[in-house]
């Protein structure tokens, strides 16, 4: 670990030189590239300097305690030593986390797709609850949310929705939400007062740029049709809705949220790029399937990850065995604590595996 930290410190010093070089400053592409690297490496180097300073305090305190000191000075030296030894453990843990291999997608914006699963109309209503939960969370984080495609039911449920969230760290925090979310409650349509179990599937995809995924225009077929609302009624007099089929993979994306056919096509292509990028990433990661099985947020969307139990007012995440008893606040977007717990558990597992990503 120390060797790696020393190499980061050397790189940090080199980056400071490069960012002061007039030639680099005049080259915006290079300057942005080095600035981004500098911003990422700076906190690691600062933490390493704090670590080195604490090691020096330990060494100096031990040397002082060997000398013939008066009781008061000896007590102060012992206190300094105890404090520094406590701090060094904390700093070592923090540095281990900082040195974990970085997910290259963490800084990307994200596209989230929610689909009502088993449970019919109740599942669609739960999908709408989940969408509201993520919308409220995005508001709390000052992230921008944009609905890309929406298929509603007659009573306000959601059969399927795709939306993008733009903001710093959006994918890095929301990626743990991929999977099957289960709800247990008495549906408003249930006259007998019986508790039903329904489910909705959440897919969290890193937004892919054109440089990440290049789509050959010959590989896609675009069909246009009229937008429809709940119950299938036409809500548009022009063929503005777009269906994009990626012929090699069979992936189909529909987009009808905008009144403009061009805007629907742009949004549809954005969703298609994200799905293809995610698919290729999963294929690449299948070689490391065993390692990923033990990690959280591996993208397995068939996995039941969380239960929302209304009679007991609780939300339980099954991956980490963590429960909160404030379901209403949770569904109102207060999910930060759960996400923090998932990130901490994921980091702990990676450290235990020796930093396997």
SVG drawing of the C-alpha trace seen along z (x, -y; Angstrom):
<svg xmlns="http://www.w3.org/2000/svg" viewBox="-65 -30 81 48">
<polyline fill="none" stroke="black" stroke-width="0.4" points="0.0,0.0 2.8,-2.4 4.5,-1.9 1.3,-2.7 0.8,-5.8 4.3,-7.0 3.7,-6.5 0.5,-8.6 2.5,-11.4 5.1,-11.4 2.3,-11.6 0.6,-14.4 3.8,-16.4 4.2,-15.8 0.6,-16.9 1.3,-20.2 4.1,-20.8 2.1,-19.9 -0.8,-22.1 1.6,-25.1 3.1,-24.5 1.9,-27.2 2.0,-24.7 -0.5,-22.4 -2.7,-25.4 -3.1,-26.4 -4.2,-22.8 -7.7,-22.6 -8.0,-18.9 -4.8,-18.0 -5.5,-20.6 -8.9,-19.2 -7.5,-15.6 -4.8,-16.5 -7.2,-18.6 -9.6,-15.7 -6.7,-13.3 -5.4,-16.0 -8.9,-16.3 -9.1,-12.5 -5.6,-12.0 -5.5,-15.1 -7.6,-13.6 -5.5,-10.4 -2.2,-12.4 -3.6,-14.7 -4.7,-11.6 -1.3,-10.0 0.4,-13.2 -1.8,-13.1 -0.8,-9.4 2.9,-10.2 2.5,-13.1 0.8,-10.7 3.5,-8.1 6.1,-10.8 4.1,-11.7 4.1,-8.1 7.9,-7.8 8.6,-11.1 6.4,-10.2 8.1,-6.9 11.5,-8.5 10.4,-11.1 9.1,-8.4 12.5,-6.7 14.0,-9.9 14.0,-10.8 11.0,-13.2 9.1,-14.8 5.7,-13.1 3.6,-15.9 5.7,-15.8 5.6,-12.0 1.8,-12.0 1.5,-14.4 3.8,-12.3 1.8,-9.2 -1.5,-11.0 0.0,-12.1 1.1,-8.5 -2.3,-7.0 -4.2,-9.5 -1.8,-9.0 -2.0,-5.2 -5.8,-5.4 -5.8,-7.8 -3.4,-5.6 -5.8,-2.7 -8.6,-5.0 -6.3,-6.5 -5.2,-3.0 -8.9,-2.0 -9.7,-5.2 -6.6,-4.8 -7.6,-1.2 -11.0,-2.4 -9.5,-5.2 -7.1,-2.8 -9.9,-0.4 -10.1,0.0 -12.5,-2.7 -15.6,-1.8 -15.0,-3.7 -18.8,-4.3 -19.1,-6.0 -18.8,-9.5 -21.4,-9.0 -25.0,-10.2 -27.5,-7.4 -30.6,-6.0 -33.1,-4.2 -35.8,-1.9 -38.7,-0.7 -41.2,2.0 -44.2,3.3 -43.7,7.0 -45.9,9.7 -49.0,8.3 -50.9,6.6 -52.3,3.1 -50.8,3.2 -47.4,3.8 -47.9,0.8 -48.9,-1.4 -45.8,-0.3 -43.6,-1.1 -45.1,-4.6 -44.2,-4.8 -40.6,-3.8 -40.4,-6.4 -41.6,-9.1 -39.0,-7.8 -36.1,-8.3 -37.5,-11.7 -37.6,-12.9 -34.1,-11.6 -32.8,-13.4 -34.4,-16.6 -32.6,-16.2 -29.3,-15.8 -30.0,-18.7 -29.8,-16.3 -31.7,-16.9 -34.3,-14.3 -35.7,-13.9 -38.5,-11.4 -37.6,-9.6 -40.4,-7.2 -43.6,-6.6 -46.3,-4.0 -49.1,-4.6 -52.2,-2.7 -55.7,-4.1 -55.5,-4.6 -52.1,-6.2 -49.8,-3.2 -46.7,-2.8 -46.3,0.2 -42.9,-1.0 -40.8,-4.2 -37.3,-5.2 -35.7,-8.4 -32.3,-10.0 -30.7,-11.5 -27.8,-14.0 -25.6,-15.0 -22.3,-14.4 -22.1,-10.8 -25.5,-9.8 -24.6,-6.4 -22.1,-5.7 -24.9,-6.0 -27.9,-4.7 -26.2,-1.6 -27.1,0.4 -30.8,0.1 -30.7,2.6 -32.9,5.6 -36.3,6.8 -38.1,4.6 -41.0,6.3 -44.0,4.7 -46.3,6.2 -49.5,4.2 -53.3,4.2 -54.1,2.9 -56.7,0.1 -58.6,2.4 -58.8,5.2 -62.1,5.3 -61.2,8.2 -58.3,6.5 -55.8,9.1 -52.1,8.4 -50.8,8.8 -47.2,9.2 -46.2,7.5 -42.9,6.6 -41.3,4.1 -37.9,4.4 -35.4,1.6 -32.5,1.4 -29.9,-1.3 -27.7,-1.9 -24.6,-4.2 -25.4,-6.7 -23.2,-5.9 -21.7,-8.6 -21.2,-8.0 -17.5,-7.4 -18.5,-4.5 -20.8,-2.8 -20.9,-3.4 -24.1,-2.3 -24.0,-1.6 -27.1,-3.3 -27.5,-0.1 -28.0,1.9 -31.1,0.1 -34.7,-0.1 -36.9,-3.0 -40.7,-2.9 -42.9,-5.8 -46.5,-5.7 -48.9,-7.8 -48.4,-8.3 -50.9,-6.6 -51.9,-7.2 -53.6,-5.1 -56.1,-2.6 -54.4,-2.9 -56.1,-6.0 -54.2,-8.2 -52.9,-11.4 -51.2,-12.8 -52.4,-13.6 -49.0,-13.1 -46.7,-10.1 -44.3,-11.4 -43.7,-8.2 -40.6,-6.3 -39.7,-2.6 -36.0,-1.7 -35.0,1.9 -31.3,2.8 -31.2,5.7 -28.0,7.5 -29.2,7.9 -33.0,7.7 -33.1,4.8 -36.2,2.7 -36.6,-0.8 -39.9,-2.9 -40.1,-6.6 -43.2,-8.7 -42.9,-11.2 -42.0,-14.2 -44.3,-15.8 -41.4,-16.0 -40.4,-12.8 -36.8,-14.1 -36.6,-14.5 -38.2,-11.0 -35.6,-9.6 -32.7,-11.3 -34.0,-10.0 -34.6,-6.5 -31.0,-6.4 -29.7,-7.5 -31.6,-4.6 -30.4,-2.2 -26.8,-3.2 -27.1,-2.7 -28.7,0.7 -26.0,1.9 -23.2,0.5 -24.6,2.3 -25.0,5.5 -21.4,5.4 -20.1,4.6 -22.0,7.6 -20.5,9.9 -17.1,8.6 -17.7,9.0 -19.0,12.6 -15.3,13.7 -15.2,12.4 -18.6,13.8 -17.4,15.5 -15.9,12.4 -18.9,10.3 -21.4,12.7 -20.0,11.7 -20.3,8.0 -23.2,5.7 -24.6,3.9 -23.5,6.5 -26.4,5.7 -28.3,9.0 -31.8,7.8 -33.4,11.1 -32.2,10.8 -34.8,9.8 -33.0,7.0 -35.5,5.2 -38.9,5.6 -41.2,2.7 -43.6,4.0 -46.5,1.6 -48.2,3.3 -44.9,3.2 -43.7,-0.1 -40.3,1.3 -37.9,1.5 -35.4,4.4 -32.5,4.8 -31.8,8.5 -28.2,8.2 -26.9,6.6 -29.7,7.7 -30.4,4.0 -33.9,2.8 -35.3,-0.7 -38.6,-1.4 -39.6,-4.6 -41.2,-3.4 -43.1,-6.6 -39.9,-8.8 -38.0,-6.2 -40.6,-6.3 -40.4,-10.1 -36.8,-9.9 -35.0,-9.6 -32.8,-6.7 -29.3,-8.1 -28.7,-6.1 -29.5,-2.8 -27.2,-3.8 -24.4,-4.7 -24.8,-1.2 -24.7,0.5 -21.5,-1.4 -19.8,-0.7 -20.6,3.1 -19.5,3.2 -16.2,1.6 -15.6,3.9 -16.2,7.0 -13.8,5.6 -11.1,5.0 -11.6,8.5 -11.1,9.9 -7.9,8.0 -9.3,5.1 -10.9,7.2 -13.2,5.1"/>
</svg>
